[in-house]
Amino acid sequence: MSKLLGEEGAWTRARLLAGEFAQALREHQPEIHVLSDAERAASLAAMLAARPERGGGVWVFAYGSLIWNPAIHIVERRLGHVPGWRRSFCLQVRMGRGTRENPGLMLGLMPGGGCTGVALRVAEEALEEELDILWRREMVAAGYVPRWVAMHGEDGTALGHAIAFTMNPDSPGYCGDLPEDEMVHALATARGRLGTAAEYLFRTRDGLREMGIHDDFVEATAQKVEARIAALG
């Protein structure tokens, strides 16, 4: 399985295009429905058919690992804020950054509050290729529901709509908002073939900081996870 991993434990463009993420998921978690090529293409086609604005490319809202490993070519990167959605470690993962015995946690967008992250713009002429790669990464199974969400810039002005991958509550991996101690323990101890759940958290925190973004939830969670790791020795 290690041959499926890219540099620093990340999925790369080449491996996503080769379908290795889907292959690994089928092998490791056969109980999960992995979208077929036709299902994935239909999902993307429906998304583009509902596109609110035409021309000028498409914004993608990054709130987790897309910040530090988008794997797609972008032409602009800036701060973006999405009202009505918030980060939550609500997705349990048993491959990648966790195992069946000790699942890791990844972020999803849940209704409520607001979320500041990174807006990634894909060029109009590259939409077909780049969004196909994005769908191979984020829509390999049914963990997320892609939506067009209104997005604002750093100064509060409207940027238009962006693609955001919101949590699918019907996903087998959905775990909701866990009690804090349970969440911290999972992030501090889970490890899989892509690396640790803690690394996912810390790289998200660092990616936000590089954009000048201080997220109270991410910062507080990272502090608690660092303390738990230190306590565990």
ZITAHU-V694496 format. One record per run of one state. SS is the DSSP state (H for helix, E for strand, L for the rest). FROM is the first residue (numbers start at 0). LEN is the number of residues. If there is no record, write none. Layout:
BEGIN
((SS | FROM | LEN) (SS | FROM | LEN))
END
This chain:
BEGIN
((L | 0 | 1) (H | 1 | 3) (L | 4 | 2) (H | 6 | 3) (L | 9 | 3) (H | 12 | 5) (L | 17 | 2) (H | 19 | 9) (L | 28 | 8) (H | 36 | 13) (L | 49 | 8) (E | 57 | 5) (L | 62 | 2) (H | 64 | 4) (L | 68 | 7) (E | 75 | 18) (L | 93 | 10) (E | 103 | 19) (L | 122 | 1) (H | 123 | 15) (L | 138 | 5) (E | 143 | 9) (L | 152 | 5) (E | 157 | 10) (L | 167 | 6) (E | 173 | 1) (L | 174 | 5) (H | 179 | 10) (L | 189 | 1) (E | 190 | 2) (L | 192 | 2) (E | 194 | 2) (H | 196 | 14) (L | 210 | 5) (H | 215 | 17) (L | 232 | 1))
END
